[in-house]
Amino acid sequence: MMDVLNESKWRWIDQTTLGPSFDAKASFAIDDCLCESVGKGISPPVIRGWVHDQTISLGIQDTRLPHLKCGLELLTERGYRYIARSSGGLAVVLDQGVLNLSLILSEKERHLSIDEGFEAMVALIRKMLAPYQLPIEDGEIVGSYCPGRFDLSVHGKKFAGISQRRLRKGIAVQIYLCVTGSGGERAKLIRDFYRAAMNGAETKFTYPTIQPEVMASLSELTGKALSIPQLLKNLHEAMGAKLVSSSLTADEAERFATDYARMVERNRKAFEKIGHFK
């Protein structure tokens, strides 16, 4: 997938320092907006960095848990907000030690398979983390939260997961990277959420049985005091001069307002029926 990354110009949108007021629903709306720009050929491909404070990003299946209200109440008690995201996968933890990257690609000229989208992100992360000489593997880590075929791990401990959304001839490949803190503690939170939200009930969908010991942060895996700014520096060094700092255009900002309203409505439908829409 290195050919996908070899585009001559990339927009870099840095939203990693916006702080606690940056609503996670906005991130998914921004990626929807950028998918249209990139998919129509108005914009070159985009890499966007984003960080959110104390938020649990839930997948569609999570909103169908039999005792979801109890799970959400547990998250609130632990000091976390929650959203229902528009991309695939299951519940993940977002906090100040988790770096999220979105790779916005175009299908205007040629179709990219789902696997090609995932492989492009894996290739980017391998380049970005090359200085640490980690034996990174991709493949599902059983017992992790939001397990998938393109989990990234070192010695069986997962530090990143990837999801994907496609619309308007654009593809948003999104990854979370646990950079600092305890991967196991994050996993315990999701484990407790599922226990509360299932409460022993039978479900048609198989939710993961979380094993906190199979998850870790990059700081834990490298034994180094890493930081999100350091990883962003690695990203810029990996991509070189073709990565150009940018922000939303006026047209994109206008479309964002519409896409954000759709995200708010998605969350209203997911949570209002149980009295937990915020």
N, C-alpha and C positions, 0 to 999 in steps of 0.2 A: 504493500500500500504506500510505498514511498513516493510513487508517481503522483498520488493524490496530494501529498504534502509538498510536492515540488512546484506548485503554482508560484508564479513570479512575484505576486503581491498578496499579502494578507492584511486585513484590518485587525487591529488589536484593541479590544474594548476592555478596560480594566475597571471592574466594579467590586474590587476586593476590600476596599476601605470605606465603604459607605456607612458602616455601623449598624447598630441594632434597629434603627428605623427603616432599614431596607427590607421591605416585605418580600418573602420568598415567592409569593404569587407573581410579583413583578418580573422575577427572573424568567419564569416560563413564558410569560407574555412577551418579554423582550426577544427571546429566542424565536417565538412564532413570528414576530415582526421581522426579524432578520432573515428568517427562512424565505419570506416573500422577496426581500431585496436581492438576496443571493440567487434564489430560484429564477427570478426574472432577468438576471444578468445585470441588474442596476448596480450591484455591489460585488467586489471580489469576495472570495471566501473569508470567513471571520473566525477568529479565536476570541472568546470572551471569558474572562476570569471573574468569579463571583464568590462571595462569602456571606453566609447568613448566621445570625445569632440565635442559638437555642431553639431550633425548629426541627420538627419531624416532618419529612416529606413522604406522604403516603401514596401508594399506588392505587389503582382502581379497585383491585381485589381487596385491599385493606378496608376500603369504605363499605364493604359488604360483610364484614365480620359480624357474627351474631350478637355480640355484646360490645359493639363499637363504643357506645356511650361510656362504658366503664373504662375502656382503654384510653379514651380521650381525657377522662377525668384524671386518670393516673398521670398522663403526660403533663396536664396542667398543674397538678400537685408537685411534680418534679421541676417545674419552672420552664416548661417547653411550650412553644406554640406548635401548631400543626397546619398543614395544607394538603389538599388533594391535587397532585400534580397531573400534567397532561401527557407526560411521557410514560414509557412502560416501567415494569418492575414493581417492587414492593417497598416497604418502609425503610428509610435510611435516616441517619442522624446528620444534621447540618449544625455546625457550631464554629466558633472562631479558630478552631484548629483544623478545620476541613476546607480544603481548596476545591472548588468546583470549576471545571473548564467545559466550555461548549465549543464544539467544532461545527461550524455551519457550512455545509457543502451544497453544491448545486447539482441538480439532475437535468438541467436545461439542455446540455449537449449530449449526455449519455446517462443511462440508468446505472445506478450503483446499488448492488444487492445489499440486503441488511448486513450480511457478514462483512462486506467491503467497508461499510460505514464503521462497524466495530473495529475492524482491523486497522483502519486509518488512525483511530484514536489510540489503539495499542502501540502502533508505530511511533506516534508522537510522544507518548509517555516513556517509551524505551529511550528515545533520543534525549528527552528532558532529564531522565534519571541516570543516564550513562555515567556521569561523574562518580556515582556511588558504587558502581560495579556490582549491582545486586543481581542475583540469579532470578530474574522476574519470570514467572510462569503465568500463562493465561489458561483458564479453565475453571469450571465451577468448584467452589469450595463449599462442601456440604457442612451445614451447621452455621454458616455465615448469614447475616441478614441480607435481603435482596440478592439471593444467589442467582448466578447466571453463567452461561458458557464462556463469557469473557471477563470473569472476575480476574483481578490481578493479585498475585500473591508471591511471597518469598518463603520457601521452606514450609509451605502449607498454611501460612498465615496471610489472610486477605487484608489488603490495605486500600483497595479501590474497586469500585463497581461502575458499570457503564449502562446507560439506557439510551433510548433513541426515539425521536419523533420525526415524522415526515409530513409535510404539507406544502402546498403552493410551489411544487418543484424544488423545494429546499429540504435539507436534512439537518436536524440538530442532534448531534451525538454528544451526550452529556456524561461527564465522569465526576465522581467525588473521590478525592484523594485524602485519606486520613494522614495528615502531616504531623501533628503534634498530639499530645495527650495519650489516653489509653484506649486502644481499640477494643479491649475487653470490656471496659466500663460502658462504652457506647453500646456494645452488643447486649450487655445486661439490661440496659434500658429498653431496647427493642424486645428482648425476651420477656420482660415484665409486661410490656404493652400487649403482646400477643396472649400471654396468660390471662390478663384481665379481660381482653376483648373476645376471647374464646370461652373462657370459664368452663372448659371441659366439653363444650358442645361439639357435635359432629358437623363437619362441613364438607361440601362437595369438592371445594378447592383445597389443595394441600398447602398449608402454610408452613414455613420453615420452623424446625425445632432448633432454636438458637443455642450454639455452644460458644460461649465467650472466648474460650482459649484459642479458637481458630482465627481470631481477628487481632490486628495490631496496627499501630501507626508507623509511618516511615521513620520517625524519630526512634521508636522502639526497635525497629528492624536494623537500622544503621548504627544505633548507639551514639548518634550525633544529635546535637541540639539544633535541629533543622527549624526553619521558619517558612511561612508562606512567601515573604519577600525573597528569600533565597531561592525557592523553587521557581518563582517568576523570573528571576535573573537567569536561572538555568534554561527556562523556556525561551527567553530572548536570545540567549547564546546558541541554542539549538536551531532556532529558526533564522537567525541572522537578520540582515538588513531588509529582507522582504516583509518583515513584520512591522507594520506602520500604525502608530497610535491613532485612535479615532474615537468618535462618540456617535450617538444617534444623530442622523440628519433631521431636518425639520419635518420631512415627509414621514420618516420612521417614527418620530415622536408622536405624530398625529395618529399613525396606525397603531402604535403602542397603546394609546388610550382605549381603542376599540378592543384590542387583544386582552388588555388587562380587565376590561369589563366582562369579557367572556370567562376569564379565569375566576373572577369573583362569582359569577353565576354558577360555574362548575362547582365551586366550593359551597355555595348556598344550597344547591341541590343535594350535595353529599352530606351536609351536616345539619341543615335546618330542621329536617324531619325528626332529629333526635335532640333538638334544642341546643345544639353546640356550634352554630354558625357564628363566626366572629369576623 
